[in-house]
Amino acid sequence: MDSTTLQLFAGIGGILVLATLVGQLLKWRASAPNPVIDNLNARINAWWVMVAVIGIAFMMGQVGVILLFYGVSFYALREFMTLTPTRRSDYPALVAAFYFALPVQYLLIGMDWYGLFSIFIPVYLFLLMPILSSLGGDTTHFLERTSKVQWGLTIAVYCVSAVPALLTLDIPGYEGRNLLLIAWLILVVQLSDVLQYVCGKLWGKHKIAPNLSPSKTTEGFFGGIALATLIGAALYWITPFAPWQAALLALIVCLLGFAGGLVMSAIKRDRGVKDWGHMIEGHGGMLDRLDSVCFAAPVFFHLVRYGWS
């Protein structure tokens, strides 16, 4: 990591230290156990772990980042498939998804083969998955079953892999700093989620999508996205963007992140669950943390690729 990346992580560490102190102070001042404060501290502790893992991956460079997101995709795909019932005849497609599509997608990114990793899953695997499922001769809910596998691959593998794919971009004057693009994207999208939650708790009165996500409010939506957009613009110095470009891109990824959260919430409501899993204390499952990034990452990747590289 270069000095700019180290400074960014030092700043994030400082914010987490402050958040930890505030959380512990609130816990100390509470006269009785408070579920809200306990959840806040659990989330802060989880953020420490996640930032540490990302930091270690960044120190390892491109290989470390690709391996990190390979693991992220694997667990995200497992969570998705766990909540979507399958039948015995779907096993060949599931095996191909986990042990062929997933590793090949990340291998292609490691090889910097844009012409293939950009279409490998949405074209070739979309054709292969129903072929494999049809070999079992089971036609019960066939369209629904094959769609679930395709959706799982798209969300958990194709969309998530767009994050390490940012390392393949050749941006004039920005050589060797692509890790900062990943940091900027994750930071802006995740801060948008946090700030929407905080603004909603402070000022939220009107539910924006009560049937999908009861905790999201109109006030939280506008306040969180506006603040995250300003932060994204303020962090232009770690990107190849001008301040106004950083603000515009931050707005786009924040809006996509919000939309991703709604879509993934709709899937959870359809399956009758609150969280995708319990992997991360205070945060739910892997997909509960990635829902926003999943929708923002591929669009951000292509905007930067065609606008700056």
N, C-alpha and C positions, 0 to 999 in steps of 0.2 A: 504494500500500500504506500502511496506517496504521502507527502506532508498534508495535502488538502484532505485526503481521506481520513488521515489520523486526526486532524482537527475536527472533522465532522463527527467522528465517533467519540472524541473527547467531549464535544458539545452535547451529544446524545447521552453520554454517561453522566454529565453534570445535571441534565434534566431529570434523569432517573434517580440520581442521588437526592435531588430536591423533592421529587415525588415520593420517594421512600420515607424521607423525614416527615413530610406532611401526613402521609398515611399512618405512620407510627404515632405521630402527635394526636391525630384524630382518634386512634385506638386507645391511647392513654387517657384522653379526656372523656371518652365515652363512659358513662356510669354503668352500662350494662352491655353485654355482647350485641353488636350491631351488624346485621347481615350485609348492609350496604357497604360499611367500612371494611368488613372482612373480605367482601368480594373485590373491593378496590385494591386492597393489599395483595390479594391473590393475583390480580391482573398485573400489578406492578412487578411482583416477583417473577411472573411468567415473562414479562417484557425483558427483565434482566437476562433470563436464560436465552430468549430468542435473539437479543442483540449480541450476546456472547457467541452464540452459534454462527450467526451471520459474520461477525468479526473474524472468527477463526477461518471461515470459508474464504473471506476476502484476503486474509494473510496468505492462504494457499494459492491464490490467483485463479486463473480461469478453470483449472481442473477442480479446485475446491468448490467453486461456485456451481459448476455443472453437477458435481456429485451431490452437493447439498440439495439442489432443486430436483435432481433425480429421486432422492429420498423423499422429498416433499410430495412430488407427483405420485410416488408409489403409495404413500399413506393416504393421500387425498383420494386416489382411485379406489383404494380398499374401502374407505369410508363410504364413497358413493355407491359402490357395488353392494356393500353390506345393507344399505337401506333400500335397495331396489331388488325385489325378489326375482330370482332366476330359476330356470328348470335345468334338468340334467343335460338336455341337448344344447344348452348354452355354454357348457364347460369348454369346448374347443375354442370358442370365441373369447372367453374369459382368459384362458391360458395364453392365447395369442396377444390379448391386450396387455397383460402383465409382463410376459416374458419375451415378447417380440416387438410390439408397437412401442412400449415404453423405453426399453434400452436403445432401440434403433433411432428413435426420435432424438435422444440426447447424444447418441454417437454422431448423428448427422450434424448436430449443432457444434459438437467438438471438432468436426472436420470442416466446419464453415461452409457447408454445402447448402446454401440458401435455396437454390432451385429445387431441391428435393425436400428439405425439412419443412418448407412452407406449404407443401401440398401432400406430404406423405400420409398424414392422418386424415385430413378432410377429403381426400380423393381415394387413395388406394386402400386405406383401412376401412373407410366407409363402405367400400365395395366388398372387402374381404370379410368383415364381421357377419353380415347376413348370410354370406355363402357358407361360412363355418357353422352357423346356427342351423341352417337348413339341412345340413347333412344328417342331423338326428331324426329328421322326418316329423318333428313335433310342430304342429301348426297352431297350437293353443296360444293366443295372444302373441303371435309371432311378430307382428309389426311393433307392438309395445315393447317386447323384450329386446329386439334388436336396436330399437331407438334408445333404450336405456344404456346399452353398452356403448353406442356411438356418442351419446351425450357425456357419459363418464370419461371417455377418451378425449373428447373435445375440451371439457372443462378442466379435468385434472392433469392432463398431459399436454395437449396442444397449447392451451392458453397459458398454463404455468411455465412451459418451456420457453415462452416468448421473453421471460425475464432474463435467463442466462444468454438468450440469443442476442441481447443487446451488446454482448462482448464481441460479437462478430462484425459489428458495424465499423467501417473505416471512415471516420469523420475528420476532415482536414483540420489541422491545428489542435486536435483533441486526442491525439494518439496516446495510448497507454493509460487513459483516464476513464475508460468505459465503465469501470466499477462504480464510479460516481453517478452514472446514469441510473444504475440499478438502485443505488442508495436513495437517489432523489425520488424515483418512482415509488418505491416502497414507503418512504417517509411521508410523502405527500398524500398518498392514498390512505395509509393507516392513520395519519393525523386527521384526515377528513372524517373517518369513522369515529375517532375519539371525540373530536370537536362537535360533530353532530350530536353525539350522545350527551356531552356536557351542556351544549346550548339547549338541547331538548329538556334536560333536567332542570336547567335554570329558568328558562322562559317558555318552554313548550306547553301549548294549550290545545292545539288543533292536530289531530292525528292525520298523517299524510297517506297512510295505507294501513288502516286498522285490521283488515283481514289478513294481511301478509306479515306485517311487522308492527305490532301494537306499540312498541317503544319509540318508533320514529315519528317525529312531529314536523310540521311545516316550518316552525321557527328553528328547530334544530337543523333541518335541511339547509335553509338559507344561511343561517349563522355559521354552521360548520363548513360548508363549501366555500363561503366567502373568506373565512379565516384561513382555511387550507390553501386557497388560491393565492392569498397574500403571502403566506409562508413559502409557497412554491416560487413565487416571483422574487422574494427576498433571497432565495437560495440559487438564483440564476448563476452566481459566481462559480458553482461547482458543475455547471452544465455548459454546453456549447451554445446556449440560447441567449438572446438579448432579454432584458427584463420583461418586456411586453410579450415576447414569445413564451417565456417561462410561465407567465401568468395565464396565457391562453391555453397552453398545454396542461397546466395544473387544473384549470377549470374543466377541460375535457376529461382528464383522467378521474377527477373527483365525481363528475356527473356519471361517467361509466361505472365507477366504483359503487355509487349509490344504486344504479340500475342493477348491477350484479348482485348486490345485497338483497334487493327485492326478488329477483328471479330465484336465487338460491333459497330464500325464505319461503317462496311459493312451493318449491320442491319439498322442503321440510314439512310444511303444513300438509301437503298432499300425503306424505308418509306418516303424518301424525306424531312427529317428534319436535323437540325444542332445539336440540343441537345435533350436529353431524356426528359428534363423538365426545369423548372426555379426555382426549390426549393432553390438552393444555389446560392446566388449572386456571379457572376464572374466565377462560376463553372458549371452552367447548372443544370441538375437534379441529383438525387441520383445516378443513374446508370453511369452518366458521371464521378463521382468520384470513383465508385466501379468497373468500367470495368476491370481495371488491377488486383485488389484484387480478383475479381471473379474467374479468371483463375489461379491465383497463390496460393490461400488459400487451396483448397482441395489437391493439389499436395504437398504443404509444410506440411500440416497436416499428410499425410501418410508417407512422408519421415521421419519426426521426430518420428512418432509412431513406425515405423518398424526399425528405425536406432538408437533410443535412449531410448525408453520406454520398 
